Structures are given as C-alpha cells and as structure tokens.
Amino acid sequence: MRIFSGIQPTGDKHLGNYIGGFRQYAKTQELGEAFFCIVDLHSITVEHDPRDLYERTLDLYAMLLAAGLDPNRSTVFVQSHVTAHAEASWLLSAVTSFGQLGRMTQFKEKGDVREFVSAGLFTYPVLMAGDILLYRTDRVPIGDDQRQHLELARDVAERFNSRFGETFVVPEGIYPEVGARIMDLQETTRKMSTTGGTEQGTVKLLDEPDVIRKKFRLAVTDSGREIRRAADKPGVSNLVDILAVATDCTPAEVETAYEGKGYGDLKTDVGDAVVAFVTPVRERYLELRGDEPELRRLLAGGAEKAETEAAPTLAAMYERMGFVARG
Ligand code: AQP
C-alpha cells in the first residue's frame, strides 16, 4: 500500500496539526510504503517572507522526525526538490474544473480575509492533487479540513483516467477517529489553525509547558455543567477529545471519568496531559534542529527517492496527453 501526505512549512505547528496529522503519519508509515512531503510550494500561495520559508522548512522536517517519522523507512522530502510536482500541477490543471476550485471552502475562507488574493491560492488544490497522484497513492492520512481537497484530487484522477487512459490510483483519505478537527480554544467553532486562529486559542507544539497550561486554563467552555460531547458544547467536546488522544483512551471513557466534576478540573487535567504528550516531541525536536547539515543531508536522500518514484508517473502523464518526448 502507498501512503502520501503533505504538510505546509508555514507558521508554528500546533496541536491540531499534531493530532490530525503528524500523529497519524507515524502510525501509517507502518502500513506500507509512505511518502511525506514538506509542501513548500504551497506556502507561497499566501504572502510569505523568504527567510521564514527557509527556516520553517527545516523546522518542519525536524518536527516530523521528532514526531516519529523514520527517514530510513519512509520517504520524507521537500516538494520543490522534486520538480515533477510543479509540472504535474500544470498538466492536471487541464482536467480540473474551474467551478469546483471556486467552491473550495479553504479558498473562500483565506481569500475573504485578504486584500491580495493570489492565483496560487485558487489553484492550490491542483498542486495538491499532483502531489498525491504522482506517487500512485492509495491512502492519504489527513485531518478533516483537507477532505474537500482530497475529493477534488479524486475527481481529477478519475477525469484524467477516463480521458487519457488508466494512469492514476484514485486515493482514499484516512481520518483519525478522534481529533480529526481540533478546535481553537477561544473560538470553539473554528478549527485550530496557523493562519486563522486566535493566539490564546492555538496551542503551539513549541509552547513552553506553562504557556500550554495557561491556554487550557483560559479555554472557553459552554453553558451547562456536564462534561460530555454534544453539538451544542463545542468547547467541552474539544477538550474531551484532546484529553482522550493525549491519554490514549476514548472520549466516552473521559466522560465517565469526569462525571460530577467541574470544568476547572477538566481544563487543568487537559493542560497537564498535553504537556506530558508533547514534551518528548519538543525535546527531540530541539535536539534534531541543532544539526542543520545533517537535516539537509537526510533531505537530499529523501528527494532522490521521491524523484525516482515520481518520474515514471510524470512520464506516463506526458505521453498519454500526447506530448512528443524529447528525442
Ligand atoms: N485543527 C486541526 N485539527 C486536526 N487536524 C488538523 N490539521 C490542520 N489543522 C487541524 C491537519 O494537519 C495536517 C498538516 O496541515 P498543514 O500544516 O499542511 O496545513 P493546514 O491544514 O493548512 O494547517 P493549518 O494550520 O490549519 O494551516 P492554515 O491556517 O494555513 O490552514 C493536515 O493533515 C491537516 O489536515
């Protein structure tokens, strides 16, 4: 089985990324041949600082290794190191519906709050479709926010296959049972996010333990006193889910354990549990991040492996679309 997921080197990575993404990657790499791509080309779809992109690409690589990705087992690489991604994106734009791109929630949400909306923000899901399809991916571990983009990638694959002949595997998403959508601790109906969240409501993986505890202490809860998951209790549901993931139990077990207790107990305990959960990752990250030459050496190996895998798919795309190969 082929597994692929992409992660943006943008902003400070947060608990939502870890629970919805990184935590799954380490598990799914056991299922088959896995590719994890630092999607730097995606990061330029919103205004960015070049120096920042450079640093954050290496930060993210160190973070992925700290979260348990093994570069000897999985192919972990930077998107711009494998030029097939940019090429595939252009070719696939021929079989992507303009109307469908316009319906992408993420485009609308990010576009609405910006004065300058780049063409790249609009076409971003085509690049993402190429990322996934180049590796003939069967499964894509992602959080709930990427569901719509994956659906588009599936449509693109099917349209290409039916117009030009069977070329792509039509991939399926793998979503975590609990924690597929971690919410902002302050604005509890919005997902925790790098670009759209509140400062106090976003728990960063590199926050100091006291900062994490404080963010949970100040988390917004709901009316009523019961600690249970319910549609009208987004704040409490979120805390229950986070505690369940951090302590490796089910949300139902958390609800039972907190019968008769107050929100204050829950908030303190979630804060402590998250600190215990992320501290080993943070420590390992700091150790790895200190050795930049080694990170770049490992990345070069990842790029070579990824390039070898992507090349035949890209060649098949060109050929089936009727391009004359260079003699
Ligand atoms: N709140 C979330 N809950 C669960 N999973 C989440 N993911 C992101 N936010 C949540 C998942 O994290 C993985 C890596 O995401 P990414 O860094 O590539 O980009 P993203 O989805 O765009 O994350 P952000 O932080 O929310 O960035 P912005 O603010 O730019 O949109 C993905 O699998 C994602 O599903």
Residues whose N, C-alpha, C, O or C-beta is under 5 A from the ligand:
A	BS01	AQP	G6 I7 Q8 G16 N17 G20 G21 P141 I142 G143 D144 D145 Q146 G179 A180 R181 I182 K191 M192 S193 T194 T195 G196
